[in-house]
Amino acid sequence: QGTLVESGGGLVQAGGSLRLSCSKSGSQLIFNYADWYRQAPGKQRELVAFLGSSGRVNYADFAKGRFAISRDTTINTVYLQMNSLKPEDTATYYCHINGNFGRDYWGQGTQVTISS
């Protein structure tokens, strides 16, 4: 597995926004698909958003209408724009890219904390 560098997490008030970024340095990455997961304390990791190579997207029900996944293939970066954040969105967010030759790349996780 390869490693991705995540950024953009932090502490915001409910109703605020954050944009998470996830990048791979080095050689050009071929995106097969990318997704974001999250894990809250004491809970299982859950899928947040999926982006296929054709641009097809899927979102968890809690993310629909509030979150948006996108990518910039020129800089090997995937984004998760999160709006109208709620305290229940508090979690560690992880990005994943399935790339060249089916290799999996994972981010180290970035903490998102939403205060009420």
C-alpha positions in Angstrom: 0.0 0.0 0.0 1.1 3.6 -0.6 0.6 6.6 1.5 -1.4 9.7 0.9 -1.0 13.0 2.8 -4.2 14.5 4.1 -4.9 18.0 5.3 -7.8 20.4 6.0 -9.2 18.9 9.2 -9.8 21.1 12.3 -12.3 22.5 14.7 -15.3 24.4 13.4 -18.7 25.4 14.7 -21.9 23.6 13.6 -23.0 25.0 10.3 -19.5 25.7 9.1 -17.5 24.2 6.3 -14.2 22.4 5.8 -12.4 21.1 2.7 -10.3 18.1 3.1 -7.4 17.3 0.7 -5.6 14.1 0.0 -2.5 14.1 -2.1 0.1 11.7 -3.3 3.6 13.0 -4.1 5.8 11.7 -6.8 4.8 10.1 -10.1 1.5 10.6 -11.8 -1.3 8.6 -10.2 -3.9 6.9 -12.4 -7.2 7.1 -10.6 -9.4 4.0 -10.8 -11.5 5.3 -8.0 -11.3 7.3 -4.8 -13.3 7.5 -1.6 -13.5 9.0 1.8 -14.3 7.2 5.0 -14.7 8.3 8.5 -14.6 6.8 12.0 -16.0 8.3 15.1 -14.8 7.1 18.6 -16.4 3.8 19.5 -17.9 3.4 16.0 -17.1 1.4 12.9 -15.5 3.1 9.9 -18.1 4.1 7.4 -18.0 5.2 3.8 -18.7 8.9 3.2 -18.3 9.4 -0.5 -17.1 7.6 -3.7 -15.7 8.9 -7.0 -15.3 6.6 -9.9 -12.9 7.0 -12.8 -15.8 8.1 -15.1 -16.8 10.8 -12.6 -19.6 8.8 -11.1 -20.2 9.7 -7.5 -22.0 8.1 -4.6 -22.6 9.5 -1.1 -23.7 8.1 2.2 -27.2 9.3 3.1 -25.8 11.6 5.8 -23.5 13.2 3.2 -26.0 13.9 0.4 -26.6 17.5 -0.2 -23.8 18.6 2.2 -20.6 16.9 1.0 -18.9 16.8 -2.4 -16.0 14.7 -3.5 -13.8 15.8 -6.4 -10.3 15.3 -7.8 -7.6 17.1 -9.6 -5.7 14.5 -11.5 -2.9 16.9 -12.5 -1.8 17.2 -8.9 -2.8 13.7 -7.7 -5.3 15.2 -5.2 -8.7 14.2 -4.0 -11.0 16.6 -2.1 -13.9 16.4 0.2 -15.9 19.6 0.6 -18.1 19.5 3.7 -20.8 22.1 4.3 -23.4 22.6 6.9 -21.4 20.5 9.3 -23.1 19.0 12.4 -21.6 17.7 15.7 -22.3 14.2 14.5 -19.9 14.7 11.7 -17.1 14.7 14.3 -14.7 11.9 13.3 -11.3 11.0 11.8 -11.6 11.2 8.0 -9.5 8.9 5.8 -9.0 9.0 2.1 -8.3 6.1 -0.2 -7.3 5.9 -3.8 -7.2 2.8 -6.0 -4.6 3.7 -8.6 -2.0 2.3 -10.8 -2.3 -1.4 -11.4 -4.9 -1.6 -8.7 -2.6 -0.5 -6.0 -4.3 1.0 -2.9 -3.2 4.2 -1.3 -4.4 5.4 2.1 -4.2 8.7 4.0 -3.1 8.9 7.6 -6.4 10.4 8.7 -7.4 13.9 9.6 -9.4 14.9 12.6 -12.7 16.8 12.1 -14.3 18.2 15.2 -17.6 20.1 15.1 -18.7 22.1 18.1 -22.4 22.8 18.9 
